[in-house]
Amino acid sequence: MKELVEVIAKALVDQPDEVVVTQKESGKTITVELKVAPADMGKVIGKQGRIAKAIRSVVKAASSKDNKKVDVEII
C-alpha cells in the first residue's frame, strides 16, 4: 500500500522529492502516513477533500483482497 500511495502522491505534487510515505501495521489495520511539502498540501487534499477521498478509495479497493483495513493519513 505504501508504494501505491507514493506513486499517486508524486504524480500530483510539484515537489515529488519531498513526498514521504510511512506505513505502520497493527493487527488487521495498516496506517499509511503521507507527508508532502506545505506548498503541495492543497494539491493532495483537493477542493473539499475530494482528491484525498479518492486516494483513500483507491487504497481501500486495493487492500480489500488482503482482508485488512487501511487508513491513509495526510500529515
Biopython code that builds the backbone (N, CA, C, O; Angstrom):
import numpy as np
from Bio.PDB.StructureBuilder import StructureBuilder

atoms = [
    (1, "MET", "N", (0.815, -1.194, 0.000)),
    (1, "MET", "CA", (0.000, 0.000, 0.000)),
    (1, "MET", "C", (0.861, 1.261, 0.000)),
    (1, "MET", "O", (0.491, 2.289, -0.569)),
    (2, "LYS", "N", (2.001, 1.157, 0.644)),
    (2, "LYS", "CA", (2.910, 2.306, 0.729)),
    (2, "LYS", "C", (3.324, 2.766, -0.674)),
    (2, "LYS", "O", (3.336, 3.963, -0.961)),
    (3, "GLU", "N", (3.656, 1.827, -1.526)),
    (3, "GLU", "CA", (4.118, 2.168, -2.867)),
    (3, "GLU", "C", (3.000, 2.801, -3.688)),
    (3, "GLU", "O", (3.244, 3.726, -4.462)),
    (4, "LEU", "N", (1.781, 2.306, -3.523)),
    (4, "LEU", "CA", (0.639, 2.845, -4.255)),
    (4, "LEU", "C", (0.391, 4.306, -3.886)),
    (4, "LEU", "O", (0.198, 5.145, -4.766)),
    (5, "VAL", "N", (0.394, 4.608, -2.599)),
    (5, "VAL", "CA", (0.177, 5.980, -2.144)),
    (5, "VAL", "C", (1.310, 6.884, -2.618)),
    (5, "VAL", "O", (1.075, 8.031, -2.998)),
    (6, "GLU", "N", (2.529, 6.372, -2.596)),
    (6, "GLU", "CA", (3.680, 7.161, -3.021)),
    (6, "GLU", "C", (3.604, 7.520, -4.501)),
    (6, "GLU", "O", (3.895, 8.656, -4.875)),
    (7, "VAL", "N", (3.221, 6.573, -5.342)),
    (7, "VAL", "CA", (3.117, 6.826, -6.781)),
    (7, "VAL", "C", (2.027, 7.855, -7.070)),
    (7, "VAL", "O", (2.220, 8.759, -7.882)),
    (8, "ILE", "N", (0.896, 7.716, -6.410)),
    (8, "ILE", "CA", (-0.210, 8.658, -6.617)),
    (8, "ILE", "C", (0.193, 10.060, -6.172)),
    (8, "ILE", "O", (-0.047, 11.032, -6.888)),
    (9, "ALA", "N", (0.801, 10.166, -4.997)),
    (9, "ALA", "CA", (1.169, 11.473, -4.454)),
    (9, "ALA", "C", (2.230, 12.157, -5.308)),
    (9, "ALA", "O", (2.143, 13.360, -5.552)),
    (10, "LYS", "N", (3.218, 11.414, -5.761)),
    (10, "LYS", "CA", (4.285, 12.009, -6.568)),
    (10, "LYS", "C", (3.753, 12.526, -7.904)),
    (10, "LYS", "O", (4.296, 13.478, -8.465)),
    (11, "ALA", "N", (2.692, 11.898, -8.412)),
    (11, "ALA", "CA", (2.104, 12.357, -9.665)),
    (11, "ALA", "C", (1.325, 13.660, -9.482)),
    (11, "ALA", "O", (1.140, 14.411, -10.439)),
    (12, "LEU", "N", (0.874, 13.926, -8.271)),
    (12, "LEU", "CA", (0.045, 15.105, -8.017)),
    (12, "LEU", "C", (0.828, 16.364, -7.672)),
    (12, "LEU", "O", (0.392, 17.466, -8.006)),
    (13, "VAL", "N", (1.970, 16.227, -7.014)),
    (13, "VAL", "CA", (2.660, 17.378, -6.438)),
    (13, "VAL", "C", (3.695, 17.983, -7.387)),
    (13, "VAL", "O", (4.102, 17.367, -8.372)),
    (14, "ASP", "N", (4.114, 19.231, -7.051)),
    (14, "ASP", "CA", (5.169, 19.909, -7.814)),
    (14, "ASP", "C", (6.562, 19.518, -7.329)),
    (14, "ASP", "O", (7.528, 19.595, -8.088)),
    (15, "GLN", "N", (6.668, 19.102, -6.074)),
    (15, "GLN", "CA", (7.958, 18.729, -5.486)),
    (15, "GLN", "C", (7.928, 17.248, -5.068)),
    (15, "GLN", "O", (7.765, 16.941, -3.887)),
    (16, "PRO", "N", (8.083, 16.343, -6.024)),
    (16, "PRO", "CA", (7.980, 14.913, -5.685)),
    (16, "PRO", "C", (9.110, 14.409, -4.783)),
    (16, "PRO", "O", (8.985, 13.351, -4.166)),
    (17, "ASP", "N", (10.208, 15.160, -4.703)),
    (17, "ASP", "CA", (11.310, 14.735, -3.838)),
    (17, "ASP", "C", (10.937, 14.825, -2.359)),
    (17, "ASP", "O", (11.528, 14.135, -1.529)),
    (18, "GLU", "N", (9.969, 15.664, -2.029)),
    (18, "GLU", "CA", (9.595, 15.868, -0.626)),
    (18, "GLU", "C", (8.439, 14.982, -0.176)),
    (18, "GLU", "O", (7.940, 15.142, 0.938)),
    (19, "VAL", "N", (8.009, 14.060, -1.015)),
    (19, "VAL", "CA", (6.944, 13.127, -0.635)),
    (19, "VAL", "C", (7.552, 12.022, 0.220)),
    (19, "VAL", "O", (8.490, 11.341, -0.196)),
    (20, "VAL", "N", (7.000, 11.854, 1.432)),
    (20, "VAL", "CA", (7.466, 10.810, 2.343)),
    (20, "VAL", "C", (6.255, 9.986, 2.764)),
    (20, "VAL", "O", (5.268, 10.531, 3.259)),
    (21, "VAL", "N", (6.334, 8.680, 2.567)),
    (21, "VAL", "CA", (5.242, 7.788, 2.939)),
    (21, "VAL", "C", (5.774, 6.756, 3.923)),
    (21, "VAL", "O", (6.764, 6.076, 3.655)),
    (22, "THR", "N", (5.099, 6.649, 5.074)),
    (22, "THR", "CA", (5.470, 5.644, 6.062)),
    (22, "THR", "C", (4.268, 4.739, 6.299)),
    (22, "THR", "O", (3.118, 5.155, 6.153)),
    (23, "GLN", "N", (4.554, 3.504, 6.664)),
    (23, "GLN", "CA", (3.491, 2.520, 6.874)),
    (23, "GLN", "C", (3.675, 1.856, 8.219)),
    (23, "GLN", "O", (4.761, 1.370, 8.537)),
    (24, "LYS", "N", (2.607, 1.834, 9.019)),
    (24, "LYS", "CA", (2.618, 1.174, 10.326)),
    (24, "LYS", "C", (1.533, 0.115, 10.320)),
    (24, "LYS", "O", (0.417, 0.355, 9.858)),
    (25, "GLU", "N", (1.865, -1.046, 10.831)),
    (25, "GLU", "CA", (0.912, -2.144, 10.819)),
    (25, "GLU", "C", (0.633, -2.602, 12.242)),
    (25, "GLU", "O", (1.558, -2.853, 13.013)),
    (26, "SER", "N", (-0.649, -2.711, 12.587)),
    (26, "SER", "CA", (-1.027, -3.224, 13.902)),
    (26, "SER", "C", (-2.261, -4.099, 13.733)),
    (26, "SER", "O", (-3.360, -3.604, 13.483)),
    (27, "GLY", "N", (-2.069, -5.384, 13.870)),
    (27, "GLY", "CA", (-3.174, -6.320, 13.694)),
    (27, "GLY", "C", (-3.663, -6.341, 12.262)),
    (27, "GLY", "O", (-2.890, -6.569, 11.332)),
    (28, "LYS", "N", (-4.966, -6.099, 12.090)),
    (28, "LYS", "CA", (-5.543, -6.083, 10.746)),
    (28, "LYS", "C", (-5.656, -4.670, 10.205)),
    (28, "LYS", "O", (-6.302, -4.450, 9.181)),
    (29, "THR", "N", (-5.040, -3.711, 10.877)),
    (29, "THR", "CA", (-5.110, -2.321, 10.437)),
    (29, "THR", "C", (-3.734, -1.847, 10.001)),
    (29, "THR", "O", (-2.744, -2.041, 10.706)),
    (30, "ILE", "N", (-3.684, -1.224, 8.833)),
    (30, "ILE", "CA", (-2.458, -0.623, 8.316)),
    (30, "ILE", "C", (-2.691, 0.875, 8.243)),
    (30, "ILE", "O", (-3.679, 1.331, 7.668)),
    (31, "THR", "N", (-1.776, 1.638, 8.829)),
    (31, "THR", "CA", (-1.863, 3.095, 8.756)),
    (31, "THR", "C", (-0.762, 3.592, 7.834)),
    (31, "THR", "O", (0.420, 3.341, 8.070)),
    (32, "VAL", "N", (-1.158, 4.301, 6.781)),
    (32, "VAL", "CA", (-0.213, 4.867, 5.826)),
    (32, "VAL", "C", (-0.217, 6.376, 6.033)),
    (32, "VAL", "O", (-1.249, 7.030, 5.885)),
    (33, "GLU", "N", (0.946, 6.923, 6.376)),
    (33, "GLU", "CA", (1.075, 8.362, 6.602)),
    (33, "GLU", "C", (1.757, 8.996, 5.402)),
    (33, "GLU", "O", (2.814, 8.541, 4.964)),
    (34, "LEU", "N", (1.144, 10.053, 4.869)),
    (34, "LEU", "CA", (1.652, 10.758, 3.703)),
    (34, "LEU", "C", (2.056, 12.164, 4.110)),
    (34, "LEU", "O", (1.241, 12.931, 4.621)),
    (35, "LYS", "N", (3.324, 12.498, 3.879)),
    (35, "LYS", "CA", (3.818, 13.845, 4.157)),
    (35, "LYS", "C", (4.285, 14.461, 2.849)),
    (35, "LYS", "O", (5.030, 13.848, 2.085)),
    (36, "VAL", "N", (3.832, 15.690, 2.606)),
    (36, "VAL", "CA", (4.240, 16.417, 1.405)),
    (36, "VAL", "C", (4.699, 17.806, 1.820)),
    (36, "VAL", "O", (4.519, 18.215, 2.966)),
    (37, "ALA", "N", (5.293, 18.524, 0.875)),
    (37, "ALA", "CA", (5.714, 19.902, 1.139)),
    (37, "ALA", "C", (4.476, 20.745, 1.440)),
    (37, "ALA", "O", (3.409, 20.500, 0.879)),
    (38, "PRO", "N", (4.613, 21.741, 2.325)),
    (38, "PRO", "CA", (3.459, 22.591, 2.664)),
    (38, "PRO", "C", (2.800, 23.241, 1.443)),
    (38, "PRO", "O", (1.583, 23.424, 1.423)),
    (39, "ALA", "N", (3.586, 23.586, 0.439)),
    (39, "ALA", "CA", (3.033, 24.211, -0.761)),
    (39, "ALA", "C", (2.183, 23.225, -1.576)),
    (39, "ALA", "O", (1.308, 23.645, -2.334)),
    (40, "ASP", "N", (2.432, 21.936, -1.426)),
    (40, "ASP", "CA", (1.713, 20.917, -2.189)),
    (40, "ASP", "C", (0.531, 20.321, -1.428)),
    (40, "ASP", "O", (-0.177, 19.466, -1.959)),
    (41, "MET", "N", (0.315, 20.758, -0.206)),
    (41, "MET", "CA", (-0.746, 20.189, 0.618)),
    (41, "MET", "C", (-2.116, 20.331, -0.055)),
    (41, "MET", "O", (-2.917, 19.397, -0.034)),
    (42, "GLY", "N", (-2.378, 21.473, -0.639)),
    (42, "GLY", "CA", (-3.665, 21.697, -1.296)),
    (42, "GLY", "C", (-3.887, 20.794, -2.492)),
    (42, "GLY", "O", (-5.019, 20.403, -2.776)),
    (43, "LYS", "N", (-2.819, 20.461, -3.193)),
    (43, "LYS", "CA", (-2.933, 19.586, -4.358)),
    (43, "LYS", "C", (-3.283, 18.161, -3.953)),
    (43, "LYS", "O", (-3.978, 17.454, -4.683)),
    (44, "VAL", "N", (-2.803, 17.746, -2.797)),
    (44, "VAL", "CA", (-3.065, 16.386, -2.333)),
    (44, "VAL", "C", (-4.459, 16.284, -1.703)),
    (44, "VAL", "O", (-5.119, 15.251, -1.819)),
    (45, "ILE", "N", (-4.900, 17.343, -1.042)),
    (45, "ILE", "CA", (-6.214, 17.316, -0.396)),
    (45, "ILE", "C", (-7.318, 17.624, -1.403)),
    (45, "ILE", "O", (-8.340, 16.937, -1.425)),
    (46, "GLY", "N", (-7.128, 18.636, -2.229)),
    (46, "GLY", "CA", (-8.120, 18.986, -3.237)),
    (46, "GLY", "C", (-9.262, 19.793, -2.662)),
    (46, "GLY", "O", (-9.368, 19.960, -1.447)),
    (47, "LYS", "N", (-10.115, 20.293, -3.535)),
    (47, "LYS", "CA", (-11.270, 21.079, -3.097)),
    (47, "LYS", "C", (-12.229, 20.180, -2.323)),
    (47, "LYS", "O", (-12.647, 19.125, -2.800)),
    (48, "GLN", "N", (-12.560, 20.623, -1.135)),
    (48, "GLN", "CA", (-13.454, 19.902, -0.226)),
    (48, "GLN", "C", (-12.976, 18.476, 0.045)),
    (48, "GLN", "O", (-13.782, 17.602, 0.365)),
    (49, "GLY", "N", (-11.668, 18.237, -0.082)),
    (49, "GLY", "CA", (-11.094, 16.936, 0.234)),
    (49, "GLY", "C", (-11.369, 15.852, -0.783)),
    (49, "GLY", "O", (-11.266, 14.666, -0.471)),
    (50, "ARG", "N", (-11.716, 16.240, -1.989)),
    (50, "ARG", "CA", (-12.090, 15.242, -2.998)),
    (50, "ARG", "C", (-10.924, 14.362, -3.425)),
    (50, "ARG", "O", (-11.095, 13.156, -3.600)),
    (51, "ILE", "N", (-9.745, 14.944, -3.593)),
    (51, "ILE", "CA", (-8.589, 14.140, -4.020)),
    (51, "ILE", "C", (-8.159, 13.206, -2.900)),
    (51, "ILE", "O", (-7.829, 12.046, -3.149)),
    (52, "ALA", "N", (-8.160, 13.705, -1.662)),
    (52, "ALA", "CA", (-7.817, 12.859, -0.515)),
    (52, "ALA", "C", (-8.794, 11.692, -0.407)),
    (52, "ALA", "O", (-8.392, 10.562, -0.131)),
    (53, "LYS", "N", (-10.064, 11.965, -0.623)),
    (53, "LYS", "CA", (-11.086, 10.913, -0.565)),
    (53, "LYS", "C", (-10.860, 9.896, -1.685)),
    (53, "LYS", "O", (-11.031, 8.694, -1.477)),
    (54, "ALA", "N", (-10.475, 10.376, -2.871)),
    (54, "ALA", "CA", (-10.215, 9.477, -3.993)),
    (54, "ALA", "C", (-9.006, 8.584, -3.712)),
    (54, "ALA", "O", (-9.021, 7.394, -4.026)),
    (55, "ILE", "N", (-7.959, 9.165, -3.119)),
    (55, "ILE", "CA", (-6.773, 8.369, -2.762)),
    (55, "ILE", "C", (-7.170, 7.270, -1.781)),
    (55, "ILE", "O", (-6.775, 6.115, -1.933)),
    (56, "ARG", "N", (-7.955, 7.646, -0.776)),
    (56, "ARG", "CA", (-8.391, 6.660, 0.221)),
    (56, "ARG", "C", (-9.254, 5.569, -0.419)),
    (56, "ARG", "O", (-9.154, 4.405, -0.031)),
    (57, "SER", "N", (-10.091, 5.923, -1.382)),
    (57, "SER", "CA", (-10.945, 4.937, -2.049)),
    (57, "SER", "C", (-10.121, 3.938, -2.857)),
    (57, "SER", "O", (-10.391, 2.737, -2.833)),
    (58, "VAL", "N", (-9.120, 4.439, -3.568)),
    (58, "VAL", "CA", (-8.256, 3.553, -4.357)),
    (58, "VAL", "C", (-7.486, 2.601, -3.451)),
    (58, "VAL", "O", (-7.379, 1.411, -3.744)),
    (59, "VAL", "N", (-6.956, 3.118, -2.361)),
    (59, "VAL", "CA", (-6.199, 2.275, -1.429)),
    (59, "VAL", "C", (-7.118, 1.252, -0.767)),
    (59, "VAL", "O", (-6.727, 0.102, -0.570)),
    (60, "LYS", "N", (-8.330, 1.664, -0.426)),
    (60, "LYS", "CA", (-9.286, 0.740, 0.185)),
    (60, "LYS", "C", (-9.633, -0.393, -0.777)),
    (60, "LYS", "O", (-9.721, -1.553, -0.374)),
    (61, "ALA", "N", (-9.829, -0.053, -2.047)),
    (61, "ALA", "CA", (-10.136, -1.072, -3.049)),
    (61, "ALA", "C", (-8.963, -2.035, -3.234)),
    (61, "ALA", "O", (-9.160, -3.240, -3.393)),
    (62, "ALA", "N", (-7.753, -1.498, -3.212)),
    (62, "ALA", "CA", (-6.570, -2.342, -3.388)),
    (62, "ALA", "C", (-6.331, -3.243, -2.176)),
    (62, "ALA", "O", (-5.772, -4.331, -2.314)),
    (63, "SER", "N", (-6.748, -2.799, -0.997)),
    (63, "SER", "CA", (-6.496, -3.581, 0.212)),
    (63, "SER", "C", (-7.599, -4.585, 0.505)),
    (63, "SER", "O", (-7.444, -5.417, 1.399)),
    (64, "SER", "N", (-8.696, -4.531, -0.213)),
    (64, "SER", "CA", (-9.823, -5.425, 0.078)),
    (64, "SER", "C", (-9.459, -6.894, -0.135)),
    (64, "SER", "O", (-10.011, -7.767, 0.534)),
    (65, "LYS", "N", (-8.546, -7.175, -1.050)),
    (65, "LYS", "CA", (-8.165, -8.570, -1.291)),
    (65, "LYS", "C", (-7.302, -9.136, -0.169)),
    (65, "LYS", "O", (-7.187, -10.355, -0.034)),
    (66, "ASP", "N", (-6.685, -8.253, 0.650)),
    (66, "ASP", "CA", (-5.833, -8.705, 1.758)),
    (66, "ASP", "C", (-6.602, -8.844, 3.067)),
    (66, "ASP", "O", (-6.036, -9.261, 4.078)),
    (67, "ASN", "N", (-7.896, -8.496, 3.056)),
    (67, "ASN", "CA", (-8.720, -8.512, 4.267)),
    (67, "ASN", "C", (-8.115, -7.679, 5.389)),
    (67, "ASN", "O", (-8.150, -8.078, 6.553)),
    (68, "LYS", "N", (-7.562, -6.523, 5.038)),
    (68, "LYS", "CA", (-7.003, -5.611, 6.032)),
    (68, "LYS", "C", (-7.598, -4.233, 5.828)),
    (68, "LYS", "O", (-7.930, -3.846, 4.708)),
    (69, "LYS", "N", (-7.730, -3.493, 6.923)),
    (69, "LYS", "CA", (-8.249, -2.132, 6.853)),
    (69, "LYS", "C", (-7.069, -1.189, 6.731)),
    (69, "LYS", "O", (-6.105, -1.291, 7.489)),
    (70, "VAL", "N", (-7.141, -0.271, 5.778)),
    (70, "VAL", "CA", (-6.053, 0.668, 5.558)),
    (70, "VAL", "C", (-6.558, 2.076, 5.781)),
    (70, "VAL", "O", (-7.549, 2.494, 5.182)),
    (71, "ASP", "N", (-5.864, 2.816, 6.654)),
    (71, "ASP", "CA", (-6.155, 4.225, 6.892)),
    (71, "ASP", "C", (-5.059, 5.051, 6.261)),
    (71, "ASP", "O", (-3.878, 4.782, 6.484)),
    (72, "VAL", "N", (-5.428, 6.061, 5.470)),
    (72, "VAL", "CA", (-4.454, 6.974, 4.872)),
    (72, "VAL", "C", (-4.571, 8.295, 5.596)),
    (72, "VAL", "O", (-5.629, 8.923, 5.592)),
    (73, "GLU", "N", (-3.472, 8.723, 6.224)),
    (73, "GLU", "CA", (-3.437, 9.989, 6.932)),
    (73, "GLU", "C", (-2.515, 10.951, 6.205)),
    (73, "GLU", "O", (-1.369, 10.614, 5.905)),
    (74, "ILE", "N", (-3.007, 12.137, 5.924)),
    (74, "ILE", "CA", (-2.196, 13.168, 5.268)),
    (74, "ILE", "C", (-1.715, 14.115, 6.351)),
    (74, "ILE", "O", (-2.509, 14.772, 7.024)),
    (75, "ILE", "N", (-0.406, 14.173, 6.506)),
    (75, "ILE", "CA", (0.187, 14.974, 7.589)),
    (75, "ILE", "C", (0.847, 16.207, 7.016)),
    (75, "ILE", "O", (1.405, 17.011, 7.763)),
]
sb = StructureBuilder()
sb.init_structure("model")
sb.init_model(0)
sb.init_chain("A")
sb.init_seg("    ")
for serial, (resi, resn, name, xyz) in enumerate(atoms, 1):
    if name == "N":
        sb.init_residue(resn, " ", resi, " ")
    sb.init_atom(name, np.array(xyz, "f"), 0.0, 1.0, " ", f" {name:<3s}", serial, name[0])
structure = sb.get_structure()
